[in-house]
């Protein structure tokens, strides 16, 4: 038994005995969520996950609702199987999924500007800056750039980098020094990042400017035809991995799921959180808590605007997990599986997309692809819903700071300070009034 289980050992063994597991080989803590605790349980014949729910989280979710959606997604093969629930719903025992790594795909060095977010437009690399020297031809590869989760990967070098069916195959760059990125496999959790609405918009401007400059470089004769039909194919060839494709596959699978009996709009969610905060504010919560509440109260006008923008583009709600951050996703056999269903309900389709954009380390090109592929023909959104994505990202971080402050209200001491720290980390990711 690992020593770091410590005083929890006997309590955990007692819980596992209730679940019918008595021959325990090992208990290892898994990376905790921001509120709950998870353990990897090993027996001589199987592996499991035991989750211990935090009391403070009970104010945010209905355990019956959480379990309803978990069982639904497990049946759809999009979540681990739920095997046992304690009578008080404090402990869950589920199937353990051995997650696999996400292979990287090599991208030639000059395309690095499409791999990173930029501040402003000064750093845009455009083809008008190209000199006559260093012209390279990028040919269409004969094999798609799809990584294998087992072993081999299609090699992508300068000679076979895809610019699918472009009539002009020449791209010239200034002072090129071509090389492939070294192979690296990432665990899905390593994709954890934080993207605010401003960064998203800057990335979009970056990509649009790069694509437009390429169209200009090709010449006006075929610019319009290329711009409409080939821009996504061009960006697809320049992605460092297939994270965006796997996320798109999951998002499309989730939106096909039945919504079930539960529903909450973005506006209703905000009002619910806000009412809870005001109830706590009536008590003496201390200066640290009250000062952060004052910060939240200072952006209520912006929140009204963001929720109105999102309401305007909604046609109908859909099934939403609402917490698809990298720690709640597992990759196995080229498919993503969800865990943690505390916030799952029927809601706004942009909720799902916003979480993914806000929490995953995707390149501007990957975000550009994911957004357009997710929105194409979406039955729950208006045709101009893309304009509401910044508002959806803003509201993701708004809910994050509400959550942190509410959790702080339910805790004390060192644990409360952790939630204050989360608030302080999330707060700069929201656009504030100047």
Secondary structure, DSSP 4 states (H G I P E B T S, - for coil): --GGGTTHHHHHHHHHHHTT---EEEEEEPPP-SS-EEEEEEESS-EEEEEE--GGGGGT--HHHHHHHHHHHHHTTSBPPEEEE-TTS-EEEEEPP----EEB----GGGGGGTS--SSSTT---GGG--SS-EEE-PPPSS-----SSS------GGG---TT-S--EEE-TT----PPPP-EE-GGGGB----HHHHHHHHHHHHHHHHHHHHHH-TTTHHHHHHHTHHHHHHTT-SBSHHHHHHHHHHHHHTS--TT-B--HHHHHHHHHHHHHHHHTS---HHHHHHHHHHHTTHHHHHHHHHHHHHTBS--EEE-----GGGEEEETTEEEE---TT-EEE-HHHHHHHHHHHB---HHHHHHHHHHHHTT-TTB-TTGGGGHHHHHHHHHHHHHHHHHHHHHT--HHHHHHHHHHHHHHHTTS----
